[in-house]
Amino acid sequence: MKVSIKDNLSKKMLLWYDKNKRDLPWRKSKKDLNPYQTWISEIMLQQTTVEAVIPYFHKFTAKWPTIKKLSESNIEEIMDAWSGLGYYSRAKNIHKAAKIITKEYNDQIPNNYDELIKLPGIGPYTAGAILTIAYDKKASVIDSNIERIILRIQGIKKPKDKVKKELIKISEELCPDIRSGDYVQAMMDLGSAICKPNNPKCNLCPIKKFCYSYKNNLTNLIPIKKTRKPIKIRKARLFWIVSNQNRIFLRRRPLTGLLPGMLEFPSSDWIIKSKESKKEILFPIKGNWKPITGNVMHTFSHFQLSLKIYICRDVNEKKLEGIWKKENDIPNLHLPSLMKKVYKHVFSNTNN
Ligand code: SF4
């Protein structure tokens, strides 16, 4: 890449950013930069929209204002605070990393790539984001927005998976030595507001004169779209158990696997559709079990889950080990989105 293009592009981006930057709670002026908040926000923003992250970010950083406080918390509390945000391994990794940072780095997030990348949950993207945004150091940062912009300005007509190394190299080359953090956030904002996946608003784009796709009318063809594999469906039975004191049974999921450590209504194993259909139902307790109309569908990153719910009433609470909650208290619990859906489904399809 020619130096002049690199410098001019970053200059244009920074001018645009100064006028158009989004006001986000984790964005600070240079003197107030807080690597802890940058780290938490960047982890929360993986796979999750800015709008969804904002209230979680406020609550999380109010409850744990420092890495030290976070490292002293227990994993169940963190999982509860994360409930509804999804991709729960992120929360587990934050907890593990906070303990390491407290113990080995005196509560300071490392400011070099090699140390950052060793921490749980910090990959090349997050390491680059922390270095640029929190420490104002030049680095490669590729999120989905930046990736799309680079593919378009460079006119790269190959699927993005085939050009990963090239993208990393270009992103580092484009990153300026001064105001690296602002430049990276400018690119993120441009991708979100202007260089959108479909129908980018090129007439408003500050870097259109550097853009190959714009000049060659390729903006709707680049990035090259991959044909999606059909998503796998898993099925399971979920057991809604009501006690003779009108309380509902919940339990905590194991700390490994999906939704680790989160509260749930018990269910059978989530297994692939074709293997499930003829299986006998193993209810967790004897009783008068009845199916509830309809199914609850929920999409995880790599499969879709279809839950058939069965209800049993008048159960003796002593017969099951777990947590019993009054129906009215359930909406106030920290439940993952799937379990919130289950709750809504039961209450709209029964007389509860
Ligand atoms: S000109 Fe259009 S396609 Fe090119 S970077 Fe700007 S918004 Fe994206």
Residues whose N, C-alpha, C, O or C-beta is under 5 A from the ligand:
A	BS01	SF4	I149 R152 I194 C195 P200 K201 C202 C205 I207 K208 C211 S213 Y214 T219
